Amino acid sequence: MAIREIRKDGDEILHKKCREVEVIDEKIKELGQDMLDTMYKYDGIGLAASQVGMLKRIIVYDISYIEEDGKKEGHILINPKITSRSKNMIEVEEGCLSYPDIYENVLRHEKVTVEYTDINGKRKKIYAKDIEAVVLQHEIDHLDGIVFLDRLSEQK
């Protein structure tokens, strides 16, 4: 597949809301794979479609390869939606491929449930906690035009 250009700070697309994916066709499957390839190329653990210039509600992530000796288990989530959040919050230092070299502490829910459609059109649910929950919240924020730096001003 192809490595896509990551949109950086100052690109207005990062602050736009993404549209629902209505049909999972070959172009959507290719975009998902390209996003995974791009994320791995730049050593990321998550990436939203808006970060590669596409206003589609698609995210990819993989926390396994940073925790399990390079093993890659990438996930492609189409139209992900957080359906529940824990009341417990955790503070985590976050970074972003669109904001290289910037790392800030952000408050996130410790646990989330996310419903989504997989690349084969099946509806699924993820019960995530800790770093996986943080990555999902960060990437789903991107789909709504929110970047992690926006969360800092909310917390202050």
N, CA, C and O of each residue as an XYZ file, in Angstrom:
624
protein
N       0.843     -1.184      0.000
C       0.000      0.000      0.000
C       0.892      1.252      0.000
O       2.091      1.179     -0.268
N       0.283      2.384      0.302
C       1.012      3.649      0.179
C       1.142      4.357      1.517
O       0.280      4.252      2.389
N       2.241      5.080      1.649
C       2.428      5.948      2.806
C       1.816      7.292      2.439
O       2.131      7.860      1.393
N       0.949      7.793      3.294
C       0.272      9.063      3.023
C       0.945     10.190      3.798
O       1.594      9.967      4.820
N       0.773     11.397      3.289
C       1.331     12.580      3.951
C       0.512     12.890      5.197
O      -0.718     12.936      5.146
N       1.190     13.100      6.300
C       0.513     13.467      7.543
C       0.360     14.978      7.589
O       1.329     15.721      7.436
N      -0.868     15.417      7.803
C      -1.148     16.842      7.925
C      -0.636     17.331      9.267
O      -0.791     16.659     10.287
N      -0.032     18.492      9.256
C       0.625     19.033     10.454
C      -0.091     20.261     10.984
O      -0.997     20.804     10.353
N       0.348     20.683     12.172
C      -0.163     21.874     12.840
C      -0.306     23.013     11.840
O       0.599     23.285     11.051
N      -1.455     23.672     11.888
C      -1.715     24.780     10.985
C      -2.603     24.383      9.811
O      -3.174     25.252      9.150
N      -2.729     23.086      9.541
C      -3.595     22.618      8.463
C      -5.036     22.624      8.966
O      -5.358     21.959      9.951
N      -5.890     23.368      8.297
C      -7.271     23.544      8.774
C      -8.075     22.248      8.790
O      -9.064     22.155      9.517
N      -7.678     21.248      8.011
C      -8.434     19.989      7.992
C      -8.434     19.309      9.361
O      -9.354     18.557      9.682
N      -7.405     19.572     10.163
C      -7.322     18.965     11.494
C      -8.434     19.448     12.427
O      -8.697     18.826     13.456
N      -9.073     20.535     12.075
C     -10.141     21.088     12.918
C     -11.522     20.941     12.277
O     -12.479     21.600     12.682
N     -11.611     20.068     11.270
C     -12.898     19.824     10.616
C     -13.472     18.489     11.077
O     -12.742     17.549     11.393
N     -14.794     18.436     11.104
C     -15.493     17.226     11.503
C     -15.554     16.256     10.322
O     -15.842     16.659      9.195
N     -15.286     14.997     10.585
C     -15.303     13.971      9.540
C     -16.718     13.440      9.326
O     -17.556     13.465     10.228
N     -16.960     12.958      8.102
C     -18.266     12.416      7.730
C     -18.295     10.899      7.904
O     -17.277     10.220      7.769
N     -19.484     10.389      8.207
C     -19.700      8.948      8.330
C     -19.329      8.248      7.025
O     -19.504      8.800      5.938
N     -18.822      7.040      7.148
C     -18.575      6.187      5.987
C     -19.863      5.406      5.761
O     -20.333      4.698      6.651
N     -20.425      5.539      4.570
C     -21.695      4.870      4.274
C     -21.504      3.516      3.603
O     -22.304      2.602      3.806
N     -20.446      3.382      2.804
C     -20.199      2.136      2.087
C     -18.730      1.761      2.277
O     -17.836      2.585      2.083
N     -18.497      0.516      2.657
C     -17.117      0.031      2.796
C     -16.742     -0.647      1.483
O     -17.031     -1.823      1.262
N     -16.093      0.124      0.621
C     -15.676     -0.396     -0.676
C     -14.154     -0.553     -0.700
O     -13.490     -0.392      0.324
N     -13.619     -0.863     -1.855
C     -12.172     -1.077     -1.974
C     -11.378      0.177     -1.636
O     -10.280      0.081     -1.088
N     -11.919      1.359     -1.955
C     -11.212      2.610     -1.631
C     -11.103      2.801     -0.125
O     -10.073      3.260      0.368
N     -12.147      2.458      0.603
C     -12.119      2.581      2.065
C     -11.145      1.565      2.655
O     -10.388      1.886      3.571
N     -11.164      0.349      2.133
C     -10.221     -0.682      2.604
C      -8.778     -0.264      2.335
O      -7.901     -0.458      3.177
N      -8.541      0.310      1.160
C      -7.199      0.785      0.814
C      -6.779      1.935      1.733
O      -5.636      1.982      2.187
N      -7.704      2.861      2.006
C      -7.406      3.968      2.918
C      -7.033      3.423      4.293
O      -6.056      3.876      4.890
N      -7.789      2.465      4.799
C      -7.482      1.878      6.107
C      -6.091      1.266      6.146
O      -5.342      1.475      7.100
N      -5.745      0.507      5.107
C      -4.418     -0.109      5.061
C      -3.322      0.943      4.921
O      -2.275      0.841      5.560
N      -3.561      1.954      4.084
C      -2.591      3.051      3.937
C      -2.376      3.761      5.274
O      -1.253      4.129      5.620
N      -3.460      3.946      6.014
C      -3.346      4.611      7.318
C      -2.504      3.778      8.278
O      -1.669      4.322      9.001
N      -2.715      2.464      8.291
C      -1.879      1.602      9.140
C      -0.416      1.709      8.721
O       0.464      1.887      9.562
N      -0.162      1.601      7.421
C       1.217      1.675      6.917
C       1.863      3.011      7.284
O       3.037      3.059      7.652
N       1.089      4.095      7.180
C       1.597      5.428      7.513
C       1.881      5.536      8.998
O       2.913      6.075      9.399
N       0.973      5.027      9.818
C       1.164      5.060     11.270
C       2.443      4.317     11.662
O       3.239      4.819     12.455
N       2.634      3.121     11.105
C       3.840      2.344     11.428
C       5.105      3.042     10.930
O       6.122      3.059     11.623
N       5.040      3.615      9.734
C       6.216      4.296      9.160
C       6.712      5.404     10.082
O       7.918      5.602     10.232
N       5.771      6.129     10.703
C       6.151      7.255     11.554
C       6.101      6.919     13.049
O       6.054      7.812     13.895
N       6.111      5.629     13.358
C       6.162      5.144     14.752
C       5.026      5.673     15.619
O       5.227      5.998     16.789
N       3.848      5.757     15.046
C       2.676      6.168     15.812
C       1.963      4.967     16.406
O       2.250      3.820     16.061
N       1.026      5.251     17.307
C       0.188      4.183     17.853
C      -1.281      4.416     17.502
O      -2.146      3.620     17.868
N      -1.556      5.507     16.794
C      -2.906      5.795     16.343
C      -2.871      6.846     15.256
O      -1.934      7.641     15.172
N      -3.920      6.844     14.408
C      -3.997      7.812     13.323
C      -5.455      7.917     12.890
O      -6.154      6.910     12.785
N      -5.902      9.134     12.643
C      -7.258      9.382     12.151
C      -7.190      9.799     10.683
O      -6.191     10.359     10.230
N      -8.262      9.519      9.952
C      -8.280      9.818      8.512
C      -8.038     11.298      8.223
O      -7.419     11.639      7.214
N      -8.517     12.169      9.092
C      -8.294     13.605      8.857
C      -6.807     13.953      8.869
O      -6.392     14.922      8.234
N      -6.013     13.174      9.583
C      -4.574     13.437      9.643
C      -3.865     13.119      8.330
O      -2.731     13.545      8.111
N      -4.539     12.366      7.456
C      -3.979     12.114      6.131
C      -4.845     12.785      5.058
O      -4.818     12.402      3.888
N      -5.616     13.802      5.487
C      -6.347     14.634      4.549
C      -7.694     14.111      4.096
O      -8.260     14.635      3.136
N      -8.226     13.088      4.761
C      -9.506     12.520      4.373
C     -10.538     12.762      5.471
O     -10.325     12.367      6.617
N     -11.639     13.398      5.135
C     -12.673     13.691      6.130
C     -13.663     12.529      6.241
O     -14.861     12.680      6.003
N     -13.128     11.379      6.606
C     -13.908     10.146      6.785
C     -13.751      9.693      8.233
O     -12.687      9.865      8.827
N     -14.803      9.118      8.798
C     -14.769      8.657     10.188
C     -14.092      7.282     10.256
O     -14.740      6.249     10.421
N     -12.767      7.315     10.122
C     -11.950      6.102     10.194
C     -10.743      6.402     11.073
O     -10.092      7.437     10.931
N     -10.461      5.481     11.976
C      -9.223      5.561     12.751
C      -8.520      4.210     12.685
O      -9.137      3.172     12.447
N      -7.224      4.261     12.901
C      -6.439      3.040     13.051
C      -5.613      3.191     14.316
O      -5.272      4.301     14.723
N      -5.295      2.055     14.934
C      -4.408      2.111     16.084
C      -3.780      0.753     16.317
O      -4.265     -0.269     15.830
N      -2.700      0.760     17.065
C      -2.012     -0.469     17.440
C      -1.100     -0.163     18.617
O      -0.067      0.490     18.467
N      -1.493     -0.638     19.779
C      -0.631     -0.468     20.951
C       0.198     -1.714     21.204
O       1.107     -1.691     22.033
N      -0.099     -2.806     20.501
C       0.577     -4.074     20.783
C       2.042     -4.066     20.384
O       2.877     -4.610     21.107
N       2.372     -3.461     19.249
C       3.751     -3.570     18.780
C       4.730     -2.777     19.633
O       5.930     -3.051     19.600
N       4.245     -1.797     20.399
C       5.160     -1.090     21.292
C       5.298     -1.819     22.623
O       6.218     -1.549     23.396
N       4.383     -2.738     22.882
C       4.396     -3.451     24.156
C       4.871     -4.893     24.028
O       5.265     -5.502     25.023
N       4.839     -5.447     22.818
C       5.106     -6.878     22.657
C       6.180     -7.159     21.616
O       5.946     -7.914     20.673
N       7.323     -6.576     21.774
C       8.467     -6.888     20.926
C       8.223     -6.742     19.426
O       8.610     -7.615     18.649
N       7.597     -5.670     19.020
C       7.455     -5.383     17.605
C       6.329     -6.095     16.890
O       6.176     -5.929     15.680
N       5.545     -6.872     17.585
C       4.424     -7.580     16.967
C       3.340     -6.572     16.580
O       2.920     -5.759     17.405
N       2.892     -6.626     15.331
C       1.900     -5.654     14.853
C       0.513     -6.291     14.782
O       0.324     -7.346     14.177
N      -0.440     -5.629     15.409
C      -1.833     -6.071     15.384
C      -2.727     -4.860     15.142
O      -3.531     -4.492     15.998
N      -2.581     -4.249     13.982
C      -3.310     -3.027     13.679
C      -4.810     -3.217     13.611
O      -5.302     -4.247     13.152
N      -5.527     -2.214     14.071
C      -6.985     -2.214     14.066
C      -7.472     -1.064     13.190
O      -6.951      0.049     13.262
N      -8.478     -1.346     12.364
C      -9.129     -0.327     11.546
C     -10.566     -0.217     12.043
O     -11.318     -1.191     12.017
N     -10.943      0.984     12.499
C     -12.287      1.211     13.023
C     -13.000      2.218     12.135
O     -12.513      3.325     11.908
N     -14.146      1.817     11.644
C     -14.958      2.683     10.786
C     -16.152      3.180     11.593
O     -16.830      2.399     12.261
N     -16.400      4.471     11.524
C     -17.491      5.125     12.255
C     -17.473      4.786     13.758
O     -18.505      4.420     14.321
N     -16.302      4.908     14.402
C     -16.243      4.582     15.830
C     -17.001      5.616     16.661
O     -17.027      6.805     16.344
N     -17.609      5.125     17.724
C     -18.356      6.005     18.618
C     -18.160      5.519     20.050
O     -18.330      4.336     20.346
N     -17.799      6.448     20.933
C     -17.678      6.102     22.349
C     -19.087      6.040     22.918
O     -19.829      7.022     22.874
N     -19.450      4.874     23.456
C     -20.806      4.690     23.981
C     -20.864      4.719     25.501
O     -21.934      4.903     26.080
N     -19.718      4.539     26.150
C     -19.678      4.733     27.604
C     -18.260      5.083     28.028
O     -17.278      4.724     27.379
N     -18.194      5.812     29.163
C     -16.922      6.272     29.718
C     -16.947      6.047     31.219
O     -17.987      6.201     31.860
N     -15.807      5.685     31.775
C     -15.731      5.568     33.232
C     -15.689      6.966     33.839
O     -15.324      7.938     33.177
N     -16.063      7.045     35.094
C     -15.951      8.330     35.795
C     -14.503      8.603     36.177
O     -14.087      9.757     36.276
N     -13.741      7.543     36.390
C     -12.328      7.682     36.748
C     -11.551      8.300     35.605
O     -11.689      7.893     34.452
N     -10.734      9.285     35.932
C      -9.897      9.948     34.935
C      -8.432      9.625     35.225
O      -8.043      9.411     36.373
N      -7.637      9.595     34.168
C      -6.193      9.418     34.318
C      -5.501     10.525     33.528
O      -6.006     10.991     32.506
N      -4.345     10.930     34.020
C      -3.557     11.941     33.319
C      -2.421     11.235     32.601
O      -1.646     10.497     33.210
N      -2.333     11.470     31.302
C      -1.362     10.773     30.476
C      -0.655     11.776     29.576
O      -1.278     12.693     29.040
N       0.649     11.593     29.418
C       1.383     12.436     28.480
C       1.074     11.955     27.063
O       1.310     10.797     26.716
N       0.541     12.872     26.255
C       0.167     12.538     24.884
C       1.033     13.294     23.899
O       1.525     14.390     24.169
N       1.199     12.666     22.748
C       1.816     13.301     21.599
C       0.920     13.037     20.405
O      -0.116     12.384     20.533
N       1.314     13.540     19.249
C       0.478     13.391     18.062
C       1.357     13.511     16.824
O       2.236     14.370     16.756
N       1.113     12.646     15.851
C       1.899     12.706     14.620
C       1.717     14.027     13.881
O       2.593     14.439     13.121
N       0.581     14.694     14.101
C       0.343     15.989     13.458
C       1.003     17.147     14.203
O       1.084     18.260     13.684
N       1.473     16.880     15.418
C       2.146     17.899     16.238
C       3.452     17.305     16.762
O       3.607     17.090     17.964
N       4.388     17.043     15.852
C       5.631     16.381     16.271
C       6.386     17.211     17.309
O       6.399     18.441     17.266
N       6.996     16.513     18.218
C       7.832     17.112     19.263
C       7.056     17.893     20.314
O       7.659     18.610     21.113
N       5.735     17.771     20.332
C       4.937     18.388     21.398
C       4.306     17.270     22.216
O       3.621     16.399     21.682
N       4.546     17.311     23.506
C       3.991     16.316     24.433
C       3.413     17.062     25.617
O       4.077     17.910     26.212
N       2.174     16.743     25.956
C       1.495     17.406     27.062
C       0.671     16.396     27.849
O       0.206     15.395     27.303
N       0.496     16.670     29.146
C      -0.362     15.833     29.974
C      -1.820     16.187     29.717
O      -2.200     17.357     29.749
N      -2.634     15.161     29.462
C      -4.048     15.336     29.158
C      -4.851     14.410     30.070
O      -4.456     13.270     30.313
N      -5.971     14.905     30.566
C      -6.884     14.074     31.352
C      -7.807     13.316     30.405
O      -8.425     13.909     29.520
N      -7.893     12.016     30.595
C      -8.752     11.154     29.782
C      -9.493     10.180     30.702
O      -9.067      9.927     31.829
N     -10.587      9.650     30.211
C     -11.307      8.625     30.957
C     -10.455      7.359     30.988
O      -9.835      6.989     29.991
N     -10.434      6.709     32.136
C      -9.616      5.509     32.297
C     -10.132      4.346     31.451
O      -9.340      3.541     30.959
N     -11.454      4.251     31.277
C     -12.066      3.166     30.502
C     -13.125      3.747     29.566
O     -13.836      4.692     29.910
N     -13.209      3.154     28.376
C     -14.254      3.525     27.425
C     -14.761      2.275     26.711
O     -14.059      1.271     26.593
N     -15.986      2.369     26.245
C     -16.537      1.362     25.338
C     -16.735      2.060     24.005
O     -17.309      3.147     23.935
N     -16.253      1.421     22.948
C     -16.350      1.995     21.608
C     -17.060      0.989     20.707
O     -16.681     -0.180     20.635
N     -18.096      1.469     20.022
C     -18.771      0.667     18.998
C     -18.290      1.152     17.641
O     -18.089      2.349     17.438
N     -18.106      0.221     16.714
C     -17.589      0.573     15.394
C     -17.948     -0.520     14.391
O     -18.484     -1.567     14.753
N     -17.642     -0.254     13.137
C     -17.777     -1.249     12.078
C     -16.368     -1.617     11.633
O     -15.521     -0.746     11.436
N     -16.125     -2.931     11.475
C     -14.789     -3.338     11.023
C     -14.721     -3.263      9.493
O     -15.706     -2.932      8.834
N     -13.574     -3.567      8.957
C     -13.315     -3.432      7.530
C     -14.171     -4.380      6.687
O     -14.322     -4.182      5.482
N     -14.734     -5.417      7.332
C     -15.606     -6.372      6.646
C     -17.082     -6.065      6.833
O     -17.940     -6.846      6.422
N     -17.380     -4.923      7.457
C     -18.767     -4.516      7.623
C     -19.463     -5.056      8.860
O     -20.672     -4.879      9.011
N     -18.722     -5.716      9.756
C     -19.321     -6.255     10.983
C     -19.303     -5.216     12.090
O     -18.303     -4.526     12.289
N     -20.415     -5.107     12.811
C     -20.488     -4.218     13.975
C     -19.763     -4.894     15.129
O     -19.941     -6.086     15.376
N     -18.936     -4.110     15.837
C     -18.155     -4.650     16.943
C     -18.094     -3.655     18.081
O     -18.490     -2.497     17.946
N     -17.579     -4.143     19.225
C     -17.431     -3.326     20.425
C     -16.050     -3.583     21.015
O     -15.557     -4.711     21.005
N     -15.441     -2.532     21.524
C     -14.171     -2.659     22.244
C     -14.391     -2.115     23.649
O     -14.930     -1.023     23.828
N     -13.968     -2.887     24.636
C     -13.947     -2.424     26.025
C     -12.487     -2.138     26.329
O     -11.696     -3.060     26.525
N     -12.129     -0.860     26.368
C     -10.721     -0.478     26.485
C     -10.445      0.200     27.820
O     -11.306      0.866     28.394
N      -9.213      0.011     28.297
C      -8.784      0.712     29.503
C      -7.349      1.180     29.317
O      -6.634      0.737     28.418
N      -6.956      2.093     30.200
C      -5.592      2.615     30.243
C      -5.156      3.165     28.877
O      -5.884      3.962     28.285
N      -3.983      2.759     28.362
C      -3.429      3.372     27.154
C      -4.327      3.145     25.941
O      -4.447      4.027     25.090
N      -4.959      1.975     25.851
C      -5.855      1.729     24.714
C      -7.034      2.709     24.746
O      -7.423      3.244     23.708
N      -7.597      2.941     25.921
C      -8.702      3.902     26.057
C      -8.241      5.309     25.688
O      -8.975      6.052     25.036
N      -7.045      5.672     26.097
C      -6.504      7.002     25.788
C      -6.344      7.174     24.280
O      -6.738      8.199     23.725
N      -5.768      6.176     23.619
C      -5.558      6.258     22.168
C      -6.898      6.381     21.447
O      -7.036      7.192     20.532
N      -7.873      5.593     21.847
C      -9.184      5.661     21.205
C      -9.819      7.044     21.384
O     -10.371      7.599     20.434
N      -9.744      7.595     22.587
C     -10.304      8.931     22.819
C      -9.583      9.982     21.976
O     -10.217     10.853     21.381
N      -8.258      9.894     21.929
C      -7.444     10.845     21.159
C      -7.838     10.800     19.677
O      -8.064     11.841     19.059
N      -7.917      9.590     19.113
C      -8.200      9.462     17.677
C      -9.646      9.823     17.349
O      -9.898     10.448     16.319
N     -10.589      9.451     18.188
C     -11.988      9.803     17.939
C     -12.165     11.315     18.053
O     -12.967     11.896     17.322
N     -11.433     11.956     18.955
C     -11.439     13.426     19.005
C     -11.068     14.012     17.644
O     -11.707     14.957     17.180
N     -10.035     13.453     17.002
C      -9.619     13.941     15.677
C     -10.794     13.933     14.700
O     -10.935     14.852     13.894
N     -11.633     12.905     14.767
C     -12.763     12.797     13.845
C     -13.775     13.921     14.049
O     -14.549     14.249     13.150
N     -13.753     14.500     15.240
C     -14.651     15.620     15.551
C     -13.953     16.972     15.443
O     -14.502     17.994     15.854
N     -12.744     16.975     14.888
C     -12.008     18.228     14.697
C     -11.352     18.749     15.959
O     -11.014     19.929     16.047
N     -11.170     17.865     16.944
C     -10.553     18.247     18.213
C      -9.155     17.639     18.270
O      -8.989     16.436     18.066
N      -8.153     18.465     18.547
C      -6.793     17.954     18.719
C      -6.449     17.971     20.212
O      -7.065     18.698     20.991
N      -5.477     17.176     20.591
C      -5.191     17.015     22.019
C      -4.841     18.327     22.706
O      -5.078     18.478     23.904
N      -4.279     19.278     21.963
C      -3.959     20.579     22.562
C      -5.223     21.348     22.940
O      -5.197     22.166     23.859
N      -6.321     21.093     22.242
C      -7.607     21.707     22.607
C      -8.056     21.242     23.992
O      -8.702     21.996     24.720
N      -7.727     20.036     24.348
C      -8.108     19.492     25.653
C      -7.383     20.194     26.795
O      -7.884     20.229     27.918
N      -6.212     20.750     26.518
C      -5.451     21.445     27.560
C      -6.187     22.696     28.024
O      -6.263     22.966     29.222
N      -6.729     23.461     27.077
C      -7.425     24.678     27.470
C      -8.711     24.353     28.203
O      -9.142     25.125     29.060
N      -9.341     23.214     27.882
C     -10.544     22.788     28.606
C     -10.227     22.485     30.070
O     -11.047     22.715     30.959
N      -9.015     21.965     30.301
C      -8.651     21.540     31.650
C      -8.182     22.696     32.518
O      -8.151     22.567     33.742
N      -7.819     23.818     31.917
C      -7.275     24.923     32.681
C      -8.366     25.889     33.092
O      -8.087     26.891     33.750
